[in-house]
Amino acid sequence: MTARGMTLIEVLVALAIVAITLTAGLKAAGGLTVNAQRMTDLTSAQWCAENQLTALKLGKIYPPVGDSDFTCQQMGRQLPGRMVVRPTPNVNFRRVDAVVMDEGEQPIVKLSTVLSRF
């Protein structure tokens, strides 16, 4: 009568395979978490930039050339931003860039539009 079962080497190989699989799964889950946070940051920043540009359009404001700072609160966060207004070859238009940054002053999103004087 021979004993049936797994040898120690077979058990160690099976444990190594399980460990490698779990490590890969944890790495993938971590990547998904980082991507989800990045998407949340990008969405919030885009809303902030769109709100700044829309306020200029709805207010029919023809902004002066120059830079100005703003802050925007979205989803419980205060996001700093910068409005950059530059002239265009046609004096009746201005290019406006709204740049929203994270708390470390790293740009998250930049939206641009052209505003007319009239």
N, C-alpha and C positions, 0 to 999 in steps of 0.2 A: 504494500500500500504506500503510494507516494503522496506527499503533502502537496496540496494545491494552494497557491497564493502568489503574492507578488514578492519579488526580491527587493532588497534594500535599494538597489540601483534603480529599479523601476519606480519605486516610490519617490526617490530623489528627483528623477527626471520629471515625473508628474508634478511635483511641487515647484520645480523650476519653471515649467510651462505655465502653471497657474500664477506664479509670481510675475512673470513677464507680461502675461495678459492683464493682470490687475494694474501693473505699472503703466501700461499703455492706456488703459481705460482712465486712470486718474489724470494722466497727462492730457488726454482728450477733453475730459470734463473741465480741467483748469483752463484750457484754451477756449472753451465755450463760455466760461464765466468772464474771461477777459473780453471776448468779443461782445458779449451782452452789455457789459459796462461801457465799452466804447460806443456801441450803438445808442445807449441811453445818453451819453455825453454829446454825441453828434446831433441827436434829435433835439435835445434841450438847446444847444447852441444855435441850431438852425432856426428854431422858433424865436430865439432872442434876436438874431440878425433880421429875420423877416419882420418882426414887430417894429424894429427901429426904422427899417426902410419903408414899411407901410405907413408909419406915423408921418414921415416926411411927405409921402405921396398924398395921403388923405388931408394933411394940413396945408397942402399946396405951398410948401415951404421951399424956397430957392436958397439953399444953404450957402454961406460964404466959404471960400476956399480955405482949407486948413484941416487940422486934426482935432478931434475932441474925444473925450473918454465918456463912457457910460457904463452903468451896471444893470444887470437884468437878473431878476429872480425867477427861476424855473425849477419846478419839482424840488423845492426846498434848498436850492443852491443859489448862491450869489455868483454870477458869472461876470467877470470884467470884459469890457469890449472897447473898441476904438472905431470911431467913424472917421473915415478919410475921404475928404472932398477935394477933387482935382478939376481944373478947367479942361475943357475940350477945345478943339479947333473952332467950333462954333460957339460964340459967346452966350448963346441962348440955352446951352446945355451944360450940365455938370455931371461928372462921373462920381458916384458915391459908393464907397466900399465899407461894408460893416464887417469888422473882424471880431469874432468872439473867442475868448481865450479861457483856459482853465485857471484854477487857483494859482498855478505856478507860472502864469503868463505865457504859456505855450499855446499857439493858435490851434483852435479846434476846427473852425469853419470860417470861410470868407465868402460873403455874398456881395455882388456888385449890381448896380443899376445906373441908369442915366435919367436925370431929372431935367425937366424943361422949365424955363422961366415962366411960361404961360400956361 
